[in-house]
């Protein structure tokens, strides 16, 4: 079983940056696709970004493309979400996910979530 522990959330001003980290444990981590999802107050959880186990490709929600970058370091069993040019609408709890494939991420393993708050 994969365990995911997130960190890096916080309070930033609009236009600022944060880097989220998700440390994973488990032998199968290197073969897992990883992703970030978020849930804003009063909103449903939404897709943010995904990355395949090799790190060779990534996908982003239209709302974050060009501002966020997902990456992974399998040697460190960690996936990152670099968030730049943050907007107030990025405020949400961000969750890390892992699954055998990108398509199955929503039903995979989940971290505890980390709060990101962007002030205007």
C-alpha distance (Angstrom), angle and dihedral (degrees) to the residues before:
residue distance angle dihedral
X1 . . .
X2 3.79 . .
X3 3.78 120.7 .
X4 3.79 119.4 -159.1
X5 3.80 125.7 -163.9
X6 3.77 119.8 -175.6
X7 3.77 131.0 -157.6
X8 3.77 141.0 161.1
X9 3.76 102.6 72.7
X10 3.75 121.6 134.0
X11 3.76 148.1 123.4
X12 3.79 120.1 -55.7
X13 3.76 137.6 163.3
X14 3.77 121.5 -109.0
X15 3.77 109.3 -81.1
X16 3.77 92.4 29.6
X17 3.77 130.5 115.2
X18 3.76 140.0 -122.8
X19 3.75 133.8 179.4
X20 3.75 118.2 -146.3
X21 3.76 121.3 -158.0
X22 3.76 130.1 -160.1
X23 3.76 116.8 -166.4
X24 3.77 113.8 -158.5
X25 3.74 131.1 -163.5
X26 3.75 127.8 -164.3
X27 3.74 136.7 84.1
X28 3.79 93.8 -102.9
X29 3.79 96.4 55.5
X30 3.78 94.8 104.1
X31 3.79 90.2 58.3
X32 3.78 95.7 47.2
X33 3.73 128.0 99.0
X34 3.78 111.4 -130.9
X35 3.73 133.3 -153.2
X36 3.74 147.9 172.1
X37 3.76 125.5 -129.8
X38 3.75 130.0 176.7
X39 3.74 139.3 -158.4
X40 3.77 120.6 -156.8
X41 3.80 123.0 -159.6
X42 3.77 109.4 -74.9
X43 3.79 92.0 3.9
X44 3.76 134.7 103.1
X45 3.75 121.7 -109.0
X46 3.78 112.7 -84.8
X47 3.76 139.1 -167.1
X48 3.79 116.7 -100.9
X49 3.79 108.8 168.1
X50 3.79 142.1 -24.0
X51 3.77 135.5 -162.1
X52 3.77 131.3 -169.2
X53 3.75 121.0 -121.9
X54 3.78 92.5 -100.9
X55 3.77 92.3 51.4
X56 3.78 88.2 -130.1
X57 3.77 96.0 123.8
X58 3.75 138.4 23.7
X59 3.76 138.1 -175.4
X60 3.76 130.1 -153.4
X61 3.73 138.5 -164.9
X62 3.77 111.4 -107.1
X63 3.78 89.9 -117.4
X64 3.81 92.7 62.6
X65 3.78 103.9 29.5
X66 3.76 110.9 124.7
X67 3.79 92.3 18.9
X68 3.79 104.7 57.7
X69 3.77 128.6 52.4
X70 3.77 125.6 -165.8
X71 3.77 119.5 -157.7
X72 3.75 139.0 160.1
X73 3.75 138.8 -150.3
X74 3.75 107.5 -158.4
X75 3.79 91.8 -173.4
X76 3.79 87.2 62.8
X77 3.79 94.5 35.8
X78 3.77 88.5 -127.1
X79 3.76 136.7 129.0
X80 3.78 122.1 -162.2
X81 3.74 138.1 -158.3
X82 3.77 113.7 -158.2
X83 3.77 107.9 -161.6
X84 3.77 118.7 -165.7
X85 3.78 132.8 172.8
X86 3.75 89.9 23.6
X87 3.76 119.4 -159.5
X88 3.79 130.4 -157.9
X89 3.79 88.6 -111.0
X90 3.80 88.3 63.0
X91 3.78 88.3 70.2
X92 3.77 106.8 120.3
X93 3.74 145.9 107.7
X94 3.77 106.2 -81.5
X95 3.77 119.6 -146.2
X96 3.75 130.2 -163.8
X97 3.78 118.7 -142.3
X98 3.78 136.3 -171.2
X99 3.77 131.2 -167.5
X100 3.80 141.0 151.4
X101 3.80 90.1 -97.6
X102 3.77 139.1 15.5
X103 3.77 91.1 -113.9
X104 3.78 92.4 57.4
X105 3.80 97.2 46.1
X106 3.81 94.2 106.6
X107 3.79 89.0 61.7
X108 3.79 96.4 39.8
X109 3.78 133.7 88.9
X110 3.78 120.5 -48.5
X111 3.75 137.3 -156.8
X112 3.77 125.2 -135.0
X113 3.78 95.0 -100.1
X114 3.78 131.8 -115.8
X115 3.78 125.5 -130.7
X116 3.78 120.1 -118.6
X117 3.77 116.6 -172.6
X118 3.79 121.9 -176.3
X119 3.77 117.7 -167.9
X120 3.78 123.1 -153.9
